[in-house]
Every structure is written in C-alpha cells, then in structure tokens.
Amino acid sequence: MLVARAITVTLQQVIRSITLILFPLAFITLFAWATAGSTSGSTSDPIRAALWLWLGAHLTPFNISGEAITGYLSLLPLGALLLPVLAIRIGYRRSVERVGDAKSTRTYFLLWYLIIYCGVALIAGNAQASIDWKRGPITVVVILVLAIFSLKATKALHLPFNLFLIMLGIAGLIFTTALAINFETAKNLTVVLQPGIIGGALLLLLQLAYLPNIFIATLSYIFGAGIFLGSNTEISPMNFNLREIPAIPVLAALPTGEMPWLIAPTLMIFIFGWLNLKYLLKSPAFIKIKRQSILRFLVISIGGFAALGALSSGSLITANMSPVGVNIAAACLIVTAQLILVLLIQILLPKLISSLSRKGRVAS
C-alpha cells in the first residue's frame, strides 16, 4: 500500500514540477510565434520550441541538423538551471510530506522525472534537432541528485565557498564596469539584431540567464587563464587573438586588445588559498586528519573550478563558435600552481623563521 501511494504521489508531483516550468515557457513561445507574423509553420512549432527550452534549462546539449545550419549546441545558460532545481525541490518536498518515507519517495521521484524527461526529449526531437543522449540523461540525474538530496556542507567548506562567491562577485563587477564603458557598442549590436519589442525582451531574458556563464568566464580571464570565443581564438590579459564577434550585446564588454594589468586579480587565488590553508593548518586535529583535509580542499578547489568551467563553456552550434568559454586547462594549471605555492610557503616559512631565530640565539 505504501509503495503504491509513493508511486502515485511522486508521479503527480513530478508532473506538477515539470508543468510549473513548461506551461509558462509554452505561453511565451506561443506569444512570440503569434506576434512574429510568420506565414509558414504551425502551432506545433512553438510547443516544440517550449519543450526545447525546458530541456535546455536542464543543460541538455542538442545536435542541430538543418538545411541552413548544422552543429552542436552545448553552451547553455546556467542561470536557467535555477528554475527546474527550485521546481524539483518543491515537488520532492511535497512528495515526502504526503508519503512520509523519504527513501522510497526519493527513488520513485528520480525515476519518474527521468522517464518523463526522456519522453519529452523523444517528443521534441525531429530531423532538425535532437538531444545528445550520451550526455543529456546523465546531466539530468546529476541535477536531480543535487536538488533532491540535502547536502549539508561541513564547516570546513563554508569558508572556501564564501570566498569563491566573493571572487565571482568581483568578476561580475569587472564585467559590469566593462559593459557600462562600452554601452554604445552594446546598443549598436542590439540595433543590428533589430529584435523588436517582444524579441528584445526575450533577448534580455536570455542574456540574464547567461550571466553566471559570463561571470565564470570573466573570472577565468582575470585569473590569467583567458577564454575562447570560437576556433583559433584566445582572449587573455597577456594574449589577444580575436578577429570578429557575434552580434550579441553582452559581448561588447570584451577587451579590444592585451591588458596585462588586468592579470592583477589573479592574486585572489593566492589569498583564497592562504586563508583556507591557514585555517586548516591551525586546526587542533591530528596530523593525519589535517593532511586529509588539505588534500580534500585542493581536490575540491581545483576540481570544482574545472567542473564550473566545463558547465559554463561549450559549443555554440557552428564549428567557428567552438569552443566558447573558459580555457579549462590553463585555469586549472594556474589554480593548482598558486595553491601548491601557498601550501609550501605556509609549511616551510615557519620552519625557516624558527631556524633563523635559533641561529640568532646561538650567535648571541
């Protein structure tokens, strides 16, 4: 009886969680289609577009194969991920309240969501566009696990997480300042697109959804690792190789050449490592536990930035616009080098000072 109730309740809540996002998307796409004045197509086109947007909000990559364009779309907005995560958490919490058994509820909720996700992907797919079945379902499972499970971070993770948010905020301020300085360029790019009122509003929403991607890319730039904006391109404070940019208004914030002074914020990594490692080295735990904590911190810091860089980057359909985003290899190398340097300084510096003080006492 409990199993049947868990299956029924979780199915209901999964459907509600999905429609909570899908219905507004369907309204937006239908409204945009109706005001576009297209003489071709049918009402199924905006519905399919709403399904694609829902799948895209789950960071699902697409294979595009049309007459005009063919390619792979994996550069998806991290900001849009907030909507399904909130809907999943609300639906799961209601399921647990009604069923009572968190373990069985969690299992059935995850299974139902994955089944319906695959169904939506099959319905939305056609000869022109289909999801990447190798990456899509795996990504959704990861999102479900992160959204459903209550991840209680240990006290040791609070400091690095808060410091990372501060660094991301500084990157956001630098990007915002650059965009404000080049506002005329952004306006000209918008005029080139001629999106209209409805299209302009949708373009604004899309750019807002991509802000987390942009902030992470900005962080990679000021770290000195740089970013890519298509094949054979590299944009960093010490190197600038970019021929042209797409007509996307937020790209007006891009630098126009080499800016070596903008590599100064890379010291944030040093400060980040210094504060965290100082906290770990001064903890009263045993030496073995300290070593494990330091190793865990290094792995999470380097691996976490690599994961964020991978999620915020990708391919923008055409071969010329792949890759777009963080230079992950260079970023990981810079982060690793600075964190290890900080660790060596904090371990060796006290020993050096102690040795010099002993020599001074002997000489006196």
N, C-alpha and C positions, 0 to 999 in steps of 0.2 A: 504493500500500500504506500509506504514511504517512497519507494523507488518510482512508482507511477506518478505520485504527486511531484516529485523532484523533476521528472522528465517533462511533465505538463507545464509546471510553473516556470522552469528555466526556458522552455521554448517560447512561452508568452513574453517573458522579459527580454529575451534575445530579439524577438520581432519588434518589440517596443523600442529597444535600444537602437536598432537599425533604422526603423521608420522615423525616429526622432531626428535623425540627420538626413535621411533620404528624402522625406517629404518637402522640407524647405529647399533642398537642392533641386528637386523636380519643379517646384514653383518658380525658382529663379531661372532655370533653363527654359521653361515654357514661356515665361515672360520675356526673356531675352530673344527667344526664337520668334515670338509673336510681334515684337517691335522691330525686328531686323528687316522685315519686308522681303523675305526670301520668296521667290516664285517657284522654287523646287523643294523637294523633300516632303516629309510627312511628320505627323505629331509623334511618331515613334523615335524620331531623331533626337529631340530634346530629352525624352525619357531615357534613351540610351546614354546621352551625354551626362545626365544626372547620375546614372549608375557608374559611369567612368569617373566622375568627380568623387563619388563615395569610395570607390576603390582607390583612387589617388590619395584620398585623405588617410588611407591605411598604408601609405608609402609603397603601393603596388606598382612595380615597373611595367611598362607597356611595350609591346612590339607593334610598330606602326608600319603598315604596308599599303600605300595608296598610289594612285596614278601620279599625283603631284609630288609626293614626298614619301620616303622610306627611311626608317631608322628605329632607334631605341630610346625610349623616354624613361630615365631613372632619376633625374633631378627633380625631386618632388618636395613640396613645401612642408617643413617640419611644423610650422605654426598650425596647419590644418589638422595635424595629428591630435591636437588638444580636444577637438570635438568628439571623435569616436572614443577616446580614452575616458572622457567625462561620461559619455553615454553608457559605456561598458561598466564603469564603476557604479553608476546609479542603478542600472539593471541588475547587476550582480548583488548589490546590497539589498535590493528589494526581494530578490530570489531567496537570499539567506534568511531574511526576516519572515518569509512565508513558509519556507520548508523547515528551517531550523538546523539542518545538518549541513555545515559549511563544506565538508569534504565532498559529499556526493553532488551538492549544488555546483561546486567549482568545476567538477569533471563534466557534468552534463551541460553546463553553461558554455564551457570552452568548446565542446563537441558540436553543439547546436550552432554556435556562432561560426565555427569553421565550415560546417556543412552549408549554411546559408550563404556564407561568403563565396564558396566555390560555385554555388548555384547562380549567384548574381554575376560572377565572372563569366560563367558559361552563357548566360542570357545576354550580357553586354557585348560579348565577343562577336566579331564578324570577320569578313575577309580583310577589312581595312585596319582593324585594331584588336589586339588580344593581350591578355596579361602574360607576364613571364611566370609560367607555372613552376619553375625551379625556385624562384625567389619569393613570389607572392605569398603562398600559404605559410612558408616558414616565417616571413616577416610578421604576418598576422598572428601566428602562435606566440611569437615573442612579445608583441603588443598586448595580447590577451593576458599572458603571464604577468607582465609588468603592471597591467591595470588591475588585475584581479587580486593578486597576492599582496598582502600588506607588507611592504618592505620596510622594516624598522631598522634604519641605519644605526650603526654603533656610534658612540660618542666620538670616536676617532675619525669618523668620516664627515662629521659636521663642519670642522674647520676647513678641510680641502674643498668641500662642496661650496661653502660660503665664499671662500677666496676665489674659486673659479667663477662664481656668479659676479663677483666684483670685477674680475678681468674681462668677462663678457660684457658687463655694463660699460667699462672703459672703451672697449672696442665699438660698442654701439654709439657712444658719444663721439668718437672719432669719425665714424661713418656718417652720423647725422650732421656733424660740422662740415664734412666734405660735400655732402649733398646740398647743404644750405649755401655754401660758397658757389657751387655750380648749379644753382637753381635755374638760371636761364637756359643752360644746356638741357636740364631735365624737362623744362617747359617746351623747348624746341622738339625734343624727342617725342613728347606727347602729341604735339601738333602734327608731326609726321605720321603718327599712327592714325589720327583722326578717329578716335573710338566713339565719339558721340557721348550723350549723357549717360545712357544705360551702360554702354561699353566702358566708359570712363570709370563709372562706379565699380564695375566688375574688375577692371584693371587695377584699381586702387586696392580692392579686397585681395586680389591675387598677390600683389606686391607686399601687402601687410603679412600675408601668410608665409611669404618667403623671407621675412625679416630674420628669423632665427638662423636660416642658412647664411644670410648675408653677414650677420654678426660673427658667426663662426669663421667665415672666410676672412673677414676683417681682422679677427684675432690671429689667424694664421699669417696674414700679411705683416702685421706689426711685430709678430714673433720673428720675422725674417725668413720664414719658410716660403711665403708667397702663395699665389693662387694661379689656377689655369682658367682661361676663358676660350677654350677650343683647342684644336690641334695646333702644335708648333707655336704655342703662346706661353709666356711666363711673365707674371707681374709680381714683383717684389721690390722692397726698398733699394736693393742693390742691382736689380736687373729688370729691364722693361722691354718686352718683346710682344707687341700687340699692334696689328695692322688696322683693324676696324672693330666696332662694337655693334651688337644688335640694337634695334630701336626700342630699348626698354628704359623707361625714365630713371629707375634707380641706379642704372649703370653710369649715370652722369657723375656719380661720386668717385669713379675710378681715377687714379692718378694719370697724369699725362706724360710721365717720364720717371726716371730714377729719383728717389727721395731718400738718401742714406740716413738722414736724421730721424726718419720715422722708424728706424730699427731700435731706437732707444727703449720703447716699451717692452722689448724682449727681456729686460731686467725684471719684469713681473714674474717670469718663470723662476728666476733666482730667488726672489722674495717669497714666492709661493713655496718653493722647496725649503728655504731657510726656516720659515715659521712652522711648517708642518714637521720637518725632521727635528727641529729643536724641541718641539712638543713631545715627539716620540722618544727621543734620546733621554729626555729628562723624566720620563715616566718611571714610577717605582717598580715596574715589572721586572721579572728575571731577564737575564741577558738573552736567553733563547727566545722568549716571547717578544722582546724588543726587536730582535733580528727578523722574526716572522712579521711583525707589524710594519717594519721598514720595507721589507720585500713586498708586502701586500700593498703598501702605499705607492711604491714605484710602479708595480704592475697595473694598479687601478688608474693611476695618473696617466701613464703612457698609453695603456690600452683604452682608457676612457676617451682620451682626446682622439686617438685613431678611429674609434667607433663613431664619435660625433662627426669627425671629418668625413668618414665614409658615408654616413647618413645624409649629411648636408651637401654632398657632391654627387656627380653622376653625369649622365649623357643627356643632351638636350636635342634629341631626335637625330639631327644630321651628323655626319662624320666630322664636319668642320667645327661643330659645337660639342665635341667630346675629346677630352674630359672638361668639365666645368666645375670649379670649386677648389677645395683645399689641396695643396701639394702634401699629401699624407706622409710620404716617405721623408721629405725634408723636415716636416713639422715634428714627427716622432724622433728624428735624429737630434734636432735642437733641444726638444724637451728632455730627452734621455741624457744628453751631454751635460746640460745645466743641472739637472737633479743629481747626477752622479758627482759632478764637481762640488756641489753644495754638501753632499754627504761626506766626501773626502775632506773638505775643509773643516766640517764640524767634528770629524773624528780625529784628524791629525793636528788641528790648530791647538786644542787644549794640551795635547802631548808636547808640542813644540814649546808652548809657553811654559809648561811645567819644567821641561828640560833646561830652558834658558834661565829660569828662576833658580834652579838648583845650582847651575854653573856660577850664577852671580853670587849665591851664598857661599860657595866654596872659595871663590876668588877673594871675597871679603874676609 
